[in-house]
Amino acid sequence: MDTTDFGFWAMIIFWGTAIGGIATAITWARMKGRNPVDRELLVKSLQRRLEAGDISQDEYDKRLAELPRDGD
């Protein structure tokens, strides 16, 4: 088999793309549910917004209750 044939390189590119796409999809699916910001930073942000008057006390309490607990 002559490795300079177009078919050989097309096959290599096809399978490389297919395997890379699968690996990317798996990585994306694993990271989908994660929040890159920790709870402490989110609570501080909510407190600042409450103090600035951007949100009400009820909205603050609601959003604070929706935050995931550490270790979740």
HUJOTA-V858391 format. One record per pair of residues at least 4 apart in sequence whose C-alpha atoms are under 7 Angstrom apart, sorted by the first residue. I is the first residue (numbers start at 1). J is the second residue. Records with the same first field share a line. If there is no record, write none. Layout:
I = J / J
This chain:
3 = 8
5 = 9
6 = 10
7 = 11
8 = 12
9 = 13
10 = 14
11 = 15
12 = 16
13 = 17
14 = 18
15 = 19
16 = 20
17 = 21
18 = 22
19 = 23
20 = 24
21 = 25
22 = 26
23 = 27
24 = 28
25 = 29
26 = 30
27 = 31
28 = 32
37 = 41
38 = 42
39 = 43 / 70
40 = 44
41 = 45
42 = 46
43 = 47
44 = 48
45 = 49
46 = 50 / 60
47 = 51
48 = 52
49 = 53 / 54 / 55
50 = 54 / 55 / 56 / 57 / 60
55 = 59 / 60
56 = 60
57 = 61
58 = 62
59 = 63
60 = 64
61 = 65
62 = 66
63 = 67
68 = 72
